[in-house]
Amino acid sequence: MKADGSRALALAALVLVGLTGCSLRPPDVDPKVVRVGEVAQQSQQSHQSADEAASEPASAENSDGADDSSRETKPSFAEQREQVSRPAQLDEPEALGRALAAFYRMRSRAFMAPVASHVQGTVNLGGSGGDRETRRCPDGGVFHLEWQGPDGERSGSRELLYQFDQCRGHFGDGPMLSLNGYYRRDFRPLVGREQVIESFDVHGYQGEGSQRQPIALRGEQRVLRPAEGGVVRSTERMEMVLGETYTALRGVRDEITPEEGEGDSDFASFNTRFVTTIEGRLFSSELGGWVDIATGTGLVEQQAPCSASGVVAISAERNGEVRFGPHTGTHHRVALELESGEVVRYERCSSFGEAFGFGR
């Protein structure tokens, strides 16, 4: 009898995961639920704030500092944009590595990537079944979830709105974060494919004590999964402030395409390789301006920081390339080369990643 009950609970969890279309939560997620009735007034105020921010992003930015004194102040993006209004100089080969690291970080949704995984996983494994619910964050505060599909349905097209209210915690392997604002996930199944639109408008702090610094992330990203496989990610605009550093993407498109290789395996999937193409513009106060990024040669088996082969062209005041594997022309794994002929090479991918802080 006890075994039958366990199997029933496991089956219910799997059904819920299938309906939401999200991944299971990580093991350290605390699945405590605070019912909406217990925080009705707080939840309603948070919903109204998020809706206003979504419909009027400009006015939301202009109200920086006008929040209640108990809330954390949102950094201003407008004050940061002046730093990156001109092409970057790229005065040394190492600037190419910094540019690529910043690009990958922003393309992966920066500090919000582990937060998004956490909140999706928490809700997946133990939802209350209603259209709204509130959950505690790992180290204090809460996030509110609202299902915005037709009549609260959890299948077909649907929108999930996560609203953060002094939400604190270590998410994934990242530093302590304290967040306010919202994260919206709009899932749209299409004929033979699916599309997810994610939008962000969050702010708060990263780190603790003397290491604490203000953060903010705002923008939208579309992820399309074609029927033939692969992923197409489009980022029209995304901006981040981390302390005194401003980074942004505009008009970025990166596509991962499966291509049949020429391996000798009897299994077709083992002979398939994945090729990534990239194009778009990166703005970075660390670089002192903007750079255009494009794949001169597709990146084979690309996983930050390295690819098995391929070339990334980076253009601004000066031009340069990041070359991988056989495209370095030597035995090195990575080469950073300016058009002037200045070059820096790395024999190991790990050395390249550590040098430019990929993933941080």
N, C-alpha and C positions, 0 to 999 in steps of 0.2 A: 504493500500500500504506500509506504514511504517512497519507494523507488518510482512508483507511478506519479506521485506528486512532484518529484524532482524533474521527471521527464516533461511533465506538463508545463512547469515553470520555464524550463529551457526552451520548449517549443514556442511559448508566448513571447519570450525575448527575441527569438529569431524572426518571428512574424513581425514584431514591431520594427526591427532593423530593416526588414524588407520593405516596409511601408514608408519609412523615412528616407531611404536612399543614402544614409550616412553610414560611416564606419563605426565599429564598436568603440566605446570609451576606453581610454587607457586604464591600467589597473589601479592607479592612485586616485581615481575620481571618487569623490564622496557623493553618493546618489541621494543626499537628503533633499526633500521637497518641502518648501514652505508654501502652503496653500494660498491661493490668491486672496481669499477672504481675510487672511491674517494681515495682509499688507495692501489692502484695496486702495487706500488713499495714496500711498507711496507709488504703487504701480500705475495708477491713473495719471499721476503727475509725470512720471517717467515716459509713458506712452505719448502724452501730449508734447513733451519736449522733443522726443525723437521724431515725431511726425513733422514738427515745425522745422527741425534741422534738415530733414530729407527734402522738404519742399522749398526751403529758402536757405541754401547753404551760404550764400553771400552775407545775408543778414546775421546768420549765426556767427560767422567769423567776426563781423563788426561788433558783436556784443561781448567780445573778449573782455574779461575783467568785470563784467556786470553780473556775474553769477553770484549766488548766495555765498557769503563769506566762508561757509563751512565746506564749500566745494573747491576743487582744484581748478586753477585758471587755465584756460585753453591757450596754448601758444598761437601766435598770429602767423599765418602763412604769408600774408601780404608783406610783412616786414622782411621776409627772407628772400622773396623772389628777385629783388634788385641785385642780389649777389650773383645771380646766375643768368643774367640777361644777355651775356655776350659769349662767344665761343671760348672754350677753355684753351689754354696755351699748350698743354701737353709738352712741357719743357724737359721731361726725362722719361725713359722707358717705363719706370715704375708707375707712372701715372696711368698707363694702360691697364696695369693690374688692378689699381684702385678703382678705375672706371668699371671694369668687368665685375668686380666684387660687389660694388654698389648696385649695378644693374641686376645681378642675380638676387641680391637681397630684396630689392623692391619688387621684382617680378614674383617673388615667393611670398608677398604680402608682409614682409618685414616682421616686426614683433607680433603681429596679429595671427600669424600662421599657427603657432601652438595654442593660442587662445581659442581660435575657431575650432580646432580639433577637439579641445577640451569641452567646450560648451555643447557641441554637436554630440559628442560621446556621452556626456552626462544625461542629456535628454533622451537619447536613444535607449538607454538601459534603465527604464523605470519611469516613463512619462506618466503623468497623473490622468491622462485621457481627456482633459478638457482643452479648450481653445487657448487658455492662458495659464501660466504657472510661473512661480518664482523659486529660484534655487540659490543656495548659499555658495559663495566662492571659497576656495581653499583656505584663505587666511583673513577672511572678513569681507563684509559687504555682500551684495547679491547681484544676480542678473535675472531679468525678467524675460520670458519667452512668450511670444504671441504668434499663433498660427493664423495666417492671413489668407489661406486658400478658401475656395467656395464653401461656405457653411462649416468651416473648420476641417474640411476633409484632409486626410493625410496621404492621399494618393493623387496622381495626376499633377497638373500645374499647381504650385503652392508657393507661398512666401513665408519665411520664418524671420521674425524680427527679434533679435537679442538686444536687450537694453541693459547697460552696465551701470550700476549704482554703487560707487565706491568699492568696486570689485577688486580684491587683492589676492595675489597668489603667485607662486612659481609655476609656470605653465611649460610642460615639457622640460627641457634642460636649460631653459632661459632664466634670466634674473628676475627678481621680484618686480611685479607690475602692479600698479594701482590705476584702474580705468573707470572713466565715465564715458557716456556716449552710446552709440549703437552700431550693430553689425547686422546687415540684412542679407539673407540668402534666398534667392528667387530661382526655383527649380522649374524648368519648362521642358517636358518630354516632347520631342518632335518626331516626325516620321523617320524611322531608321536611325535616329541619333538623339542626343540629349544636350541641353544647354543649361548651365548654371550661371546666374549673374550675382556677383557678390559686391556689396557696397559697404563702405566704412566711413564713419565719422566719430572717431574716438580720441580722447586725450587723457592725460594723467601724468604719472611719473614712472620712471624705471630706476631700479636700484634702491638702496637704503642708506640712511645716514649721510655721510659726506659724499657718497657716490650717487646720490639721488639726482636725477636730472629730468626736466620736463620732456614729454613725448606727445606726439599727435600724428594721426594718420587719417587721410581723407581721400576718397576716390572710388572708382568702380572698375571691376574686372569681369570679363566674360570668358567662360571656359566652355568650349564646344567639343563634344566627342563624336566624331563622324562614325557612320556605320562601318566604314572600311578600316577603322582603327586609328590610333593616334590621338593627339590632343591639339587643339588650336586655342591659344590664349591671347586675348586682346585687352589691352589696357589703354583706354583713351586718355585718361589722366589720373595719376595717383601722386599724392604729396605726403612727405613725412618730415617732421621736425624731431630731432633727437638732441637734446641739449642745445648747442649753438650750431648744429649741423642741419642743413636743409638738403633733401634729396627728392627728386621727382621724376616720373616717367610721363612721356606724352606720345601718343600715336604709336604705341608699341604693339607689335604682333610677333609672337613666336609660335612655331608649329613643329610638332614632333610627328614624323611620318614613318610608318613601318615600310621597310623595303626588303624584298626577298634577296637574300645573299646567295652565295655560291658554295655554301658548305656542303659537306658530304653526309650529313645526318639524314636518316630516314624520316625524321620528324621535321616538318616544315617550319614550326615555330623556332626550332634551334638554329635554323638557317636565316632567320629574319634579323635584320639590324634596324636600329632606329636612328633617323637622321633629323637633326634640329636645325631650323633656319630662323633667323632673328632679324628684325629691323625696327628702328624707332629711335627716339631721342631721350637721353638721360641728362638731367640737370643736377649739378652737385656743387655745393658750396666748398667742399673739400678740393674739388678740381678748379674752382674759381670760374665756373661757367657751364656751358652745355657741350655735349658731344653726341654725334650721330653714331649709332652702332648697327652693323649689318654683317651677316655671314658672307664673306667672300667665297668660302667653300663650306658646305654643310658640315655640321658637327656630328660625327658618328659616335653613338653611345655617349651622349653628353650627360654628365652628372657633375654638378659643381663640386670642386673647382675645375676639373679637367674633362677633356674629351679624348677618345682614342685617336682621333685625327680631326682636321678641319682648321679653318682660319676665321677669326673675327676681326673685321676692319673697324677701326675707331677713328673718326674724323672730326676735326675742329679747327683751331688756328694752325695746328700741324696735324699730320696724319700718321697712323701707325697700325700695327697688326699684332694680335695675339695668336700664335701658331702652336698647334698641338701635334704630338707624335711625329709621324713621318714628314709632316709639313714644316717642321723646324729645320729640316735639311741636315740635322746632326743626330746624335744619339740621345739628345735631351728630350724631356717630356713636354716642356713649355718654353717658348721663346717670346719675349716682348721686344718688338723692333719698331723704331721710329723710321720715317722715310729718309731721315738723314743718315741712316746706317747705324745709329746707336742701338745696341742690343743688350739685353740681360737674359740669361738662360737659367733654367732650373732642371736638374737631373731627376728630381722626384716631384711627383704631384703634391705630396704632403708638404714639402718645403714651399711650394708655390702658394698653397692654401693658407699656411701659417703666416706667410709674409704679408698677406693682404686681408687677413681676417674673414675669409669666406664663411658664411653662416652666422656671423655675429651681427 
